[in-house]
């Protein structure tokens, strides 16, 4: 593992050692978990959602909302520098992919159909997230 300007770099072999097979598939191979299958989809506790790969804090429980999509949804990130947004044209669709700015892991996608105040819906794979409960 190398830390390059606040960016974590690991080989795919290193990622496979620290992630479960499902996490590796989603975070590193840009997969998607089945809707309504993730434990954090149902989480109602107060706290911070982190990147499951590197631990960077990404979302607050204060911005989580029930979208009915089957994946945890948030209307904003903790700070815009915590994620990178990039075009995703896979599967003949035009979407905006959400990637952890620290380790480059795939988190999910962002859509323009969320609630106020942002109008955004960050649709994030539960397996891509960790959770730190507020104390």
GUKE-910518 format. One record per residue: residue in one letter; chain; x negated, y, z of N, C-alpha, C, O in turn. Coordinates in Angstrom, 1 decimal, decimal comma, padded with zeros to 4 digits. Last residue first. Layout:
// GUKE-910518
+-----+-------+--------+--------+--------+--------+--------+--------+--------+--------+--------+--------+--------+--------+
! res ! chain !   n_px !   n_py !   n_pz !  ca_px !  ca_py !  ca_pz !   c_px !   c_py !   c_pz !   o_px !   o_py !   o_pz !
+-----+-------+--------+--------+--------+--------+--------+--------+--------+--------+--------+--------+--------+--------+
!   A !     A !      X !      Y !      Z !      X !      Y !      Z !      X !      Y !      Z !      X !      Y !      Z !
...
+-----+-------+--------+--------+--------+--------+--------+--------+--------+--------+--------+--------+--------+--------+
***
This chain:
// GUKE-910518
+-----+-------+--------+--------+--------+--------+--------+--------+--------+--------+--------+--------+--------+--------+
! res ! chain !   n_px !   n_py !   n_pz !  ca_px !  ca_py !  ca_pz !   c_px !   c_py !   c_pz !   o_px !   o_py !   o_pz !
+-----+-------+--------+--------+--------+--------+--------+--------+--------+--------+--------+--------+--------+--------+
!   X !     A !  021,6 !  008,5 !  019,0 !  021,6 !  008,2 !  020,5 !  022,1 !  009,4 !  021,3 !  022,2 !  009,3 !  022,5 !
!   X !     A !  022,7 !  007,1 !  016,0 !  022,5 !  008,4 !  016,8 !  022,6 !  008,0 !  018,3 !  023,4 !  007,2 !  018,7 !
!   X !     A !  021,0 !  004,5 !  014,3 !  022,1 !  005,0 !  015,1 !  021,8 !  006,2 !  016,0 !  020,7 !  006,2 !  016,5 !
!   X !     A !  019,9 !  004,2 !  011,3 !  019,4 !  004,6 !  012,6 !  020,5 !  005,2 !  013,4 !  021,0 !  006,3 !  013,0 !
!   X !     A !  019,9 !  001,8 !  008,7 !  020,7 !  002,7 !  009,5 !  020,0 !  002,9 !  010,9 !  019,6 !  002,0 !  011,6 !
!   X !     A !  019,0 !  001,3 !  005,3 !  018,9 !  001,0 !  006,7 !  019,7 !  002,0 !  007,4 !  020,3 !  002,9 !  006,8 !
!   X !     A !  020,0 !  000,4 !  001,9 !  020,0 !  001,3 !  003,1 !  019,6 !  000,6 !  004,4 !  019,9 ! -000,6 !  004,6 !
!   X !     A !  020,4 ! -001,3 ! -000,1 !  019,3 ! -000,3 ! -000,3 !  019,1 !  000,6 !  000,9 !  018,2 !  001,3 !  001,0 !
!   X !     A !  022,7 ! -002,7 !  000,6 !  021,4 ! -003,4 !  000,8 !  020,2 ! -002,4 !  000,6 !  019,1 ! -002,8 !  001,0 !
!   X !     A !  024,6 ! -000,9 ! -000,3 !  024,4 ! -001,1 !  001,1 !  023,1 ! -001,7 !  001,4 !  022,4 ! -001,4 !  002,4 !
!   X !     A !  024,1 !  001,4 ! -002,9 !  024,1 !  000,0 ! -002,5 !  023,8 ! -000,1 ! -001,0 !  022,8 !  000,4 ! -000,6 !
!   X !     A !  026,0 !  004,3 ! -003,2 !  024,8 !  003,7 ! -002,8 !  024,9 !  002,2 ! -002,4 !  025,8 !  001,9 ! -001,7 !
!   X !     A !  027,1 !  007,0 ! -004,7 !  027,5 !  005,6 ! -004,6 !  026,3 !  004,7 ! -004,4 !  025,6 !  004,4 ! -005,4 !
!   X !     A !  027,7 !  010,1 ! -004,1 !  026,5 !  009,2 ! -004,1 !  027,0 !  007,8 ! -003,8 !  027,3 !  007,5 ! -002,6 !
!   X !     A !  029,7 !  012,2 ! -005,5 !  029,9 !  010,9 ! -004,8 !  028,6 !  010,1 ! -005,1 !  028,4 !  009,5 ! -006,1 !
!   X !     A !  030,4 !  015,7 ! -005,2 !  029,5 !  014,6 ! -005,6 !  029,9 !  013,4 ! -004,8 !  030,4 !  013,4 ! -003,7 !
!   X !     A !  031,5 !  018,0 ! -004,4 !  032,2 !  017,4 ! -005,5 !  031,4 !  016,1 ! -006,0 !  031,7 !  015,6 ! -007,1 !
!   X !     A !  030,7 !  019,4 ! -002,1 !  029,8 !  019,3 ! -003,2 !  030,5 !  018,7 ! -004,5 !  030,0 !  019,0 ! -005,6 !
!   X !     A !  032,5 !  019,6 !  000,1 !  032,1 !  020,8 ! -000,6 !  031,3 !  020,6 ! -001,8 !  031,1 !  021,6 ! -002,6 !
!   X !     A !  035,0 !  017,9 ! -001,6 !  034,4 !  019,1 ! -001,3 !  033,5 !  018,9 ! -000,1 !  033,8 !  017,9 !  000,7 !
!   X !     A !  034,4 !  014,5 ! -002,9 !  035,1 !  015,5 ! -002,2 !  034,3 !  016,8 ! -002,1 !  033,1 !  016,9 ! -002,4 !
!   X !     A !  033,4 !  013,3 ! -006,3 !  033,5 !  013,3 ! -004,8 !  034,3 !  014,5 ! -004,2 !  034,8 !  015,3 ! -005,0 !
!   X !     A !  032,8 !  013,0 ! -008,9 !  034,2 !  012,8 ! -008,5 !  034,3 !  012,7 ! -007,0 !  035,3 !  012,1 ! -006,5 !
!   X !     A !  030,4 !  012,8 ! -010,3 !  030,9 !  014,1 ! -010,1 !  032,4 !  014,0 ! -009,7 !  033,2 !  014,9 ! -010,0 !
!   X !     A !  028,0 !  010,4 ! -008,9 !  029,1 !  010,8 ! -009,8 !  029,7 !  012,1 ! -009,4 !  029,5 !  012,6 ! -008,3 !
!   X !     A !  025,0 !  008,6 ! -008,8 !  025,8 !  009,7 ! -008,3 !  026,8 !  010,1 ! -009,4 !  026,4 !  010,1 ! -010,6 !
!   X !     A !  023,9 !  005,3 ! -007,8 !  024,2 !  006,3 ! -008,8 !  025,0 !  007,4 ! -008,1 !  025,6 !  007,3 ! -007,1 !
!   X !     A !  021,2 !  003,7 ! -006,1 !  022,6 !  003,6 ! -006,6 !  022,7 !  004,7 ! -007,7 !  021,8 !  005,0 ! -008,5 !
!   X !     A !  018,5 !  003,2 ! -005,5 !  019,5 !  003,3 ! -004,4 !  020,9 !  003,1 ! -004,9 !  021,7 !  002,4 ! -004,3 !
!   X !     A !  015,3 !  002,0 ! -006,4 !  016,7 !  002,3 ! -006,8 !  017,7 !  002,2 ! -005,6 !  017,6 !  001,3 ! -004,9 !
!   X !     A !  012,3 !  003,5 ! -005,1 !  013,3 !  002,4 ! -005,1 !  014,7 !  002,9 ! -005,6 !  015,1 !  004,0 ! -005,3 !
!   X !     A !  010,3 !  005,3 ! -004,8 !  010,7 !  005,1 ! -006,1 !  011,8 !  004,0 ! -006,2 !  012,0 !  003,5 ! -007,3 !
!   X !     A !  009,4 !  006,2 ! -002,3 !  008,9 !  004,9 ! -002,8 !  009,4 !  004,5 ! -004,2 !  008,9 !  003,5 ! -004,7 !
!   X !     A !  010,4 !  008,9 ! -002,0 !  009,2 !  008,4 ! -001,4 !  008,6 !  007,2 ! -002,0 !  007,4 !  007,1 ! -002,2 !
!   X !     A !  012,8 !  009,3 ! -003,3 !  011,6 !  010,1 ! -003,7 !  010,3 !  009,6 ! -003,1 !  009,2 !  010,0 ! -003,6 !
!   X !     A !  014,9 !  006,8 ! -004,4 !  014,2 !  007,3 ! -003,3 !  012,9 !  008,1 ! -003,7 !  012,1 !  007,5 ! -004,5 !
!   X !     A !  017,3 !  007,6 ! -006,9 !  016,0 !  006,9 ! -006,6 !  015,4 !  007,6 ! -005,3 !  015,4 !  008,8 ! -005,2 !
!   X !     A !  020,2 !  007,3 ! -008,7 !  019,6 !  007,9 ! -007,5 !  018,4 !  007,0 ! -007,0 !  018,6 !  005,8 ! -006,8 !
!   X !     A !  021,1 !  007,9 ! -012,1 !  020,6 !  007,0 ! -011,1 !  020,0 !  007,8 ! -009,9 !  019,4 !  008,9 ! -010,1 !
!   X !     A !  023,9 !  008,8 ! -013,8 !  022,7 !  009,4 ! -013,1 !  022,3 !  008,5 ! -012,0 !  023,1 !  008,3 ! -011,0 !
!   X !     A !  024,9 !  007,3 ! -016,9 !  025,0 !  007,6 ! -015,5 !  023,8 !  008,3 ! -015,0 !  022,8 !  008,3 ! -015,7 !
!   X !     A !  026,4 !  006,0 ! -019,6 !  025,6 !  007,2 ! -019,2 !  025,9 !  007,6 ! -017,8 !  027,0 !  008,0 ! -017,4 !
!   X !     A !  026,1 !  002,7 ! -020,7 !  026,8 !  003,7 ! -020,0 !  025,8 !  004,9 ! -019,7 !  024,6 !  004,7 ! -019,7 !
!   X !     A !  025,0 !  000,3 ! -021,7 !  025,8 !  001,2 ! -022,7 !  026,6 !  002,2 ! -021,9 !  027,7 !  002,6 ! -022,4 !
!   X !     A !  023,4 ! -000,8 ! -019,8 !  024,7 ! -001,3 ! -020,0 !  025,6 ! -000,5 ! -020,8 !  026,8 ! -000,4 ! -020,6 !
!   X !     A !  021,6 !  002,3 ! -019,1 !  021,7 !  000,8 ! -019,1 !  023,2 !  000,4 ! -019,3 !  024,1 !  001,2 ! -018,9 !
!   X !     A !  020,9 !  004,9 ! -018,9 !  021,7 !  004,5 ! -020,0 !  021,9 !  003,0 ! -020,1 !  022,2 !  002,5 ! -021,2 !
!   X !     A !  020,3 !  007,3 ! -016,6 !  020,4 !  005,8 ! -016,7 !  021,4 !  005,5 ! -017,8 !  022,6 !  005,7 ! -017,6 !
!   X !     A !  018,3 !  010,0 ! -015,6 !  019,3 !  009,4 ! -016,5 !  019,2 !  007,9 ! -016,5 !  018,1 !  007,4 ! -016,6 !
!   X !     A !  017,8 !  010,6 ! -012,1 !  017,3 !  010,4 ! -013,4 !  018,4 !  009,7 ! -014,3 !  019,2 !  009,0 ! -013,8 !
!   X !     A !  016,9 !  012,2 ! -009,1 !  018,0 !  011,9 ! -010,0 !  017,4 !  011,7 ! -011,4 !  016,7 !  012,6 ! -011,9 !
!   X !     A !  015,4 !  011,4 ! -006,1 !  015,2 !  011,9 ! -007,5 !  016,4 !  011,4 ! -008,2 !  016,9 !  010,3 ! -008,0 !
!   X !     A !  015,6 !  012,5 ! -002,6 !  016,0 !  011,6 ! -003,8 !  015,5 !  012,3 ! -005,1 !  015,4 !  013,5 ! -005,2 !
!   X !     A !  014,7 !  014,4 ! -000,9 !  014,7 !  013,0 ! -000,5 !  015,0 !  012,0 ! -001,6 !  014,7 !  010,8 ! -001,5 !
!   X !     A !  015,1 !  017,0 ! -001,6 !  013,8 !  016,4 ! -002,0 !  013,7 !  014,9 ! -001,5 !  012,6 !  014,3 ! -001,7 !
!   X !     A !  017,6 !  017,7 ! -000,7 !  017,5 !  017,4 ! -002,1 !  016,1 !  016,8 ! -002,5 !  016,0 !  016,1 ! -003,5 !
!   X !     A !  018,5 !  016,2 !  002,3 !  017,7 !  017,2 !  001,7 !  017,5 !  016,8 !  000,2 !  017,3 !  015,6 !  000,0 !
!   X !     A !  020,6 !  014,4 !  002,8 !  020,0 !  015,2 !  003,9 !  019,3 !  016,4 !  003,4 !  019,5 !  017,5 !  003,9 !
!   X !     A !  023,1 !  014,5 !  000,2 !  021,9 !  014,0 !  000,8 !  021,4 !  014,9 !  001,9 !  021,8 !  016,0 !  002,0 !
!   X !     A !  026,7 !  014,2 !  000,1 !  025,5 !  014,9 !  000,0 !  024,3 !  014,2 !  000,6 !  024,5 !  013,2 !  001,4 !
!   X !     A !  028,8 !  012,5 !  000,2 !  029,0 !  013,6 ! -000,7 !  027,7 !  014,5 ! -000,7 !  027,7 !  015,5 ! -001,5 !
!   X !     A !  028,6 !  008,9 ! -000,1 !  028,2 !  010,1 !  000,6 !  028,4 !  011,3 ! -000,4 !  028,3 !  011,2 ! -001,6 !
!   X !     A !  029,6 !  005,5 !  000,3 !  029,6 !  006,8 ! -000,5 !  029,4 !  008,0 !  000,4 !  029,8 !  008,0 !  001,5 !
!   X !     A !  028,9 !  002,1 !  000,0 !  028,9 !  003,3 !  000,8 !  028,8 !  004,5 !  000,0 !  028,0 !  004,6 ! -001,0 !
!   X !     A !  031,2 !  000,5 ! -002,3 !  029,8 !  000,8 ! -001,8 !  029,9 !  002,0 ! -000,9 !  030,8 !  002,8 ! -001,1 !
!   X !     A !  033,8 !  000,4 ! -003,0 !  033,2 ! -000,9 ! -002,5 !  031,8 ! -000,7 ! -002,1 !  031,1 ! -001,7 ! -001,7 !
!   X !     A !  035,4 !  002,6 ! -003,6 !  034,6 !  002,0 ! -004,6 !  034,0 !  000,6 ! -004,3 !  033,6 ! -000,2 ! -005,2 !
!   X !     A !  036,7 !  004,0 ! -001,7 !  037,4 !  002,9 ! -002,3 !  036,6 !  002,2 ! -003,3 !  037,1 !  001,3 ! -004,0 !
!   X !     A !  035,4 !  006,0 ! -000,4 !  035,8 !  006,3 ! -001,8 !  036,6 !  005,2 ! -002,4 !  037,2 !  005,4 ! -003,4 !
!   X !     A !  035,1 !  007,5 !  002,6 !  035,7 !  006,3 !  002,0 !  036,2 !  006,6 !  000,6 !  037,1 !  007,3 !  000,4 !
!   X !     A !  031,9 !  009,0 !  003,3 !  033,4 !  009,1 !  003,1 !  033,9 !  007,8 !  002,5 !  033,1 !  007,1 !  001,9 !
!   X !     A !  029,3 !  010,7 !  005,0 !  029,9 !  009,5 !  004,4 !  031,4 !  009,6 !  004,3 !  032,0 !  010,2 !  005,2 !
!   X !     A !  028,3 !  012,9 !  006,2 !  028,6 !  013,1 !  004,8 !  029,2 !  011,8 !  004,2 !  029,5 !  011,8 !  003,0 !
!   X !     A !  027,6 !  012,0 !  008,7 !  028,5 !  013,1 !  008,6 !  029,0 !  013,4 !  007,2 !  030,0 !  014,0 !  007,0 !
!   X !     A !  025,6 !  010,3 !  008,5 !  026,9 !  009,7 !  008,6 !  028,0 !  010,8 !  008,5 !  029,1 !  010,5 !  008,2 !
!   X !     A !  023,3 !  011,4 !  006,0 !  023,8 !  011,5 !  007,4 !  025,2 !  010,9 !  007,4 !  025,9 !  010,9 !  006,4 !
!   X !     A !  020,6 !  010,0 !  004,1 !  022,0 !  010,5 !  004,2 !  022,4 !  010,5 !  005,7 !  021,9 !  009,7 !  006,5 !
!   X !     A !  017,8 !  009,5 !  004,3 !  018,4 !  009,9 !  003,1 !  019,7 !  010,6 !  003,3 !  020,0 !  011,7 !  002,7 !
!   X !     A !  014,6 !  009,0 !  005,6 !  015,9 !  009,3 !  005,9 !  016,6 !  010,0 !  004,7 !  016,0 !  010,9 !  004,1 !
!   X !     A !  012,5 !  006,2 !  004,7 !  012,8 !  007,7 !  004,5 !  014,3 !  007,9 !  004,8 !  015,1 !  007,2 !  004,3 !
!   X !     A !  012,0 !  003,5 !  004,7 !  012,4 !  004,1 !  005,9 !  012,7 !  005,6 !  005,8 !  013,1 !  006,2 !  006,8 !
!   X !     A !  011,4 !  001,9 !  002,5 !  010,3 !  002,7 !  003,1 !  010,7 !  003,4 !  004,4 !  009,8 !  004,0 !  005,1 !
!   X !     A !  013,6 !  000,2 !  001,9 !  012,2 ! -000,1 !  001,5 !  011,2 !  000,6 !  002,3 !  010,2 !  000,0 !  002,7 !
!   X !     A !  015,9 !  001,4 !  002,7 !  015,6 !  000,1 !  003,2 !  014,2 ! -000,3 !  002,9 !  013,6 ! -001,2 !  003,6 !
!   X !     A !  016,2 !  004,7 !  003,6 !  015,8 !  003,8 !  002,5 !  015,4 !  002,5 !  003,1 !  014,5 !  002,5 !  004,0 !
!   X !     A !  018,8 !  005,3 !  005,9 !  017,5 !  005,4 !  005,5 !  017,3 !  004,5 !  004,3 !  018,1 !  003,7 !  004,0 !
!   X !     A !  021,2 !  007,3 !  007,5 !  021,0 !  006,2 !  006,6 !  019,6 !  006,4 !  006,0 !  019,3 !  007,5 !  005,5 !
!   X !     A !  021,8 !  008,1 !  010,9 !  021,2 !  008,4 !  009,6 !  021,0 !  007,2 !  008,8 !  020,6 !  006,1 !  009,4 !
!   X !     A !  024,9 !  008,5 !  012,7 !  023,5 !  008,3 !  012,6 !  023,0 !  008,6 !  011,2 !  023,7 !  009,3 !  010,5 !
!   X !     A !  027,8 !  006,9 !  014,1 !  027,1 !  008,1 !  013,8 !  025,6 !  007,9 !  013,7 !  025,1 !  007,1 !  014,6 !
!   X !     A !  029,6 !  004,1 !  012,6 !  028,8 !  004,7 !  013,6 !  028,1 !  006,0 !  013,1 !  027,9 !  006,2 !  011,9 !
!   X !     A !  030,9 !  002,7 !  010,7 !  031,6 !  003,9 !  011,1 !  030,8 !  004,7 !  012,2 !  031,2 !  005,7 !  012,7 !
!   X !     A !  030,4 !  000,5 !  008,0 !  029,8 !  001,1 !  009,2 !  030,5 !  002,5 !  009,5 !  030,6 !  003,3 !  008,6 !
!   X !     A !  031,1 ! -000,8 !  005,7 !  032,1 ! -000,7 !  006,8 !  031,6 !  000,0 !  008,0 !  032,4 !  000,2 !  009,0 !
!   X !     A !  028,8 ! -000,7 !  004,3 !  030,0 ! -000,2 !  003,7 !  031,1 !  000,1 !  004,8 !  031,8 !  001,1 !  004,7 !
!   X !     A !  026,9 ! -002,1 !  005,6 !  027,0 ! -000,7 !  005,9 !  028,1 !  000,0 !  005,2 !  028,5 !  001,1 !  005,5 !
!   X !     A !  027,2 ! -004,7 !  004,6 !  027,6 ! -004,5 !  006,0 !  027,7 ! -003,0 !  006,3 !  028,5 ! -002,5 !  007,1 !
!   X !     A !  028,6 ! -005,3 !  001,4 !  027,5 ! -004,8 !  002,2 !  028,0 ! -004,4 !  003,6 !  029,1 ! -003,8 !  003,8 !
!   X !     A !  030,7 ! -006,0 ! -000,2 !  030,0 ! -007,1 !  000,4 !  028,9 ! -006,6 !  001,4 !  028,5 ! -007,4 !  002,2 !
!   X !     A !  032,1 ! -004,2 ! -001,8 !  032,8 ! -004,6 ! -000,5 !  032,0 ! -005,7 !  000,2 !  032,5 ! -006,3 !  001,1 !
!   X !     A !  030,6 ! -005,4 ! -004,9 !  031,4 ! -004,4 ! -004,1 !  032,0 ! -005,0 ! -002,9 !  032,4 ! -006,2 ! -002,9 !
!   X !     A !  027,4 ! -006,9 ! -004,9 !  028,9 ! -007,1 ! -005,1 !  029,6 ! -006,0 ! -004,3 !  029,2 ! -005,7 ! -003,2 !
!   X !     A !  024,6 ! -004,8 ! -005,8 !  025,3 ! -005,8 ! -005,0 !  026,8 ! -005,8 ! -005,3 !  027,3 ! -004,9 ! -005,9 !
!   X !     A !  022,6 ! -004,5 ! -008,6 !  023,7 ! -004,0 ! -007,9 !  024,3 ! -005,1 ! -007,0 !  024,4 ! -006,2 ! -007,5 !
!   X !     A !  019,1 ! -003,6 ! -009,6 !  020,4 ! -004,5 ! -009,5 !  021,5 ! -003,8 ! -008,8 !  021,3 ! -002,6 ! -008,3 !
!   X !     A !  016,6 ! -002,6 ! -010,0 !  017,7 ! -001,8 ! -010,3 !  019,0 ! -002,6 ! -010,4 !  019,8 ! -002,4 ! -011,3 !
!   X !     A !  014,4 ! -003,9 ! -008,9 !  014,8 ! -004,3 ! -010,3 !  016,1 ! -003,6 ! -010,7 !  016,7 ! -004,0 ! -011,8 !
!   X !     A !  014,1 ! -002,8 ! -006,4 !  013,0 ! -002,8 ! -007,3 !  013,3 ! -003,1 ! -008,8 !  012,7 ! -002,7 ! -009,7 !
!   X !     A !  016,6 ! -002,9 ! -005,1 !  015,7 ! -001,8 ! -004,9 !  014,6 ! -001,7 ! -006,0 !  014,3 ! -000,6 ! -006,4 !
!   X !     A !  017,9 ! -005,4 ! -005,9 !  018,5 ! -004,1 ! -006,0 !  017,5 ! -002,9 ! -006,1 !  017,5 ! -002,1 ! -007,0 !
!   X !     A !  015,9 ! -007,4 ! -005,6 !  016,7 ! -007,3 ! -006,8 !  017,3 ! -005,9 ! -007,0 !  017,2 ! -005,3 ! -008,1 !
!   X !     A !  015,0 ! -006,9 ! -003,0 !  014,1 ! -006,7 ! -004,1 !  014,9 ! -006,6 ! -005,4 !  014,5 ! -005,7 ! -006,2 !
!   X !     A !  017,4 ! -007,5 ! -001,5 !  016,8 ! -006,1 ! -001,5 !  015,9 ! -005,9 ! -002,7 !  016,0 ! -004,9 ! -003,3 !
!   X !     A !  017,5 ! -010,2 ! -002,1 !  018,6 ! -009,3 ! -002,6 !  018,1 ! -007,9 ! -002,6 !  018,4 ! -007,1 ! -003,5 !
!   X !     A !  015,1 ! -011,2 ! -000,9 !  015,3 ! -011,4 ! -002,4 !  016,4 ! -010,4 ! -002,9 !  016,3 ! -009,8 ! -004,0 !
!   X !     A !  013,9 ! -008,6 !  001,3 !  014,6 ! -009,9 !  001,1 !  014,8 ! -010,0 ! -000,5 !  014,6 ! -009,0 ! -001,2 !
!   X !     A !  010,5 ! -007,3 !  001,3 !  012,0 ! -007,1 !  001,1 !  012,6 ! -008,5 !  000,9 !  011,9 ! -009,5 !  000,5 !
!   X !     A !  007,8 ! -007,8 !  001,6 !  008,5 ! -007,1 !  002,7 !  010,0 ! -006,9 !  002,5 !  010,7 ! -006,5 !  003,4 !
!   X !     A !  006,9 ! -009,3 ! -000,6 !  006,6 ! -009,8 !  000,7 !  007,4 ! -009,1 !  001,8 !  007,7 ! -009,7 !  002,8 !
!   X !     A !  007,7 ! -007,7 ! -002,8 !  008,3 ! -009,0 ! -002,6 !  008,1 ! -009,6 ! -001,2 !  008,9 ! -010,4 ! -000,7 !
!   X !     A !  005,9 ! -005,6 ! -002,5 !  007,3 ! -005,4 ! -002,3 !  008,0 ! -006,7 ! -002,0 !  008,9 ! -006,8 ! -001,1 !
!   X !     A !  003,5 ! -006,9 ! -003,3 !  003,6 ! -006,4 ! -001,9 !  005,1 ! -006,2 ! -001,6 !  005,5 ! -006,5 ! -000,5 !
!   X !     A !  004,1 ! -007,4 ! -006,0 !  003,8 ! -008,5 ! -005,1 !  004,0 ! -008,1 ! -003,6 !  004,5 ! -008,9 ! -002,8 !
!   X !     A !  004,3 ! -004,8 ! -007,0 !  005,5 ! -005,6 ! -006,9 !  005,3 ! -006,8 ! -006,0 !  006,3 ! -007,3 ! -005,3 !
!   X !     A !  002,3 ! -002,7 ! -004,9 !  002,5 ! -003,5 ! -006,0 !  003,8 ! -004,3 ! -005,9 !  004,4 ! -004,4 ! -004,8 !
!   X !     A !  003,3 !  000,6 ! -003,7 !  002,9 ! -000,8 ! -003,5 !  003,1 ! -001,6 ! -004,8 !  003,8 ! -001,2 ! -005,7 !
!   X !     A !  003,2 !  003,8 ! -002,6 !  003,0 !  003,0 ! -003,7 !  002,5 !  001,6 ! -003,3 !  001,6 !  001,4 ! -002,5 !
!   X !     A !  004,9 !  006,5 ! -001,4 !  004,4 !  005,2 ! -001,1 !  004,3 !  004,4 ! -002,3 !  005,3 !  004,3 ! -003,1 !
!   X !     A !  004,1 !  009,9 ! -001,2 !  004,7 !  008,9 ! -002,0 !  004,1 !  007,5 ! -001,7 !  002,8 !  007,4 ! -001,7 !
!   X !     A !  002,7 !  012,0 ! -000,2 !  004,0 !  011,7 !  000,4 !  004,8 !  010,7 ! -000,4 !  006,0 !  010,6 ! -000,2 !
!   X !     A !  000,3 !  011,7 ! -002,0 !  001,1 !  012,9 ! -001,9 !  002,6 !  012,6 ! -001,4 !  003,5 !  012,8 ! -002,1 !
!   X !     A !  000,3 !  008,4 ! -001,6 ! -000,1 !  009,3 ! -002,6 !  000,8 !  010,5 ! -002,5 !  001,9 !  010,4 ! -003,0 !
!   X !     A ! -000,6 !  005,7 !  000,1 !  000,2 !  006,8 !  000,3 ! -000,4 !  007,9 ! -000,6 ! -001,5 !  008,4 ! -000,4 !
!   X !     A ! -000,5 !  002,2 ! -000,8 ! -001,2 !  003,5 ! -000,8 ! -000,2 !  004,6 ! -000,6 !  001,0 !  004,5 ! -001,1 !
!   X !     A ! -000,8 ! -001,2 !  000,0 !  000,0 !  000,0 !  000,0 ! -000,9 !  001,2 !  000,0 ! -001,9 !  001,3 !  000,7 !
+-----+-------+--------+--------+--------+--------+--------+--------+--------+--------+--------+--------+--------+--------+
***
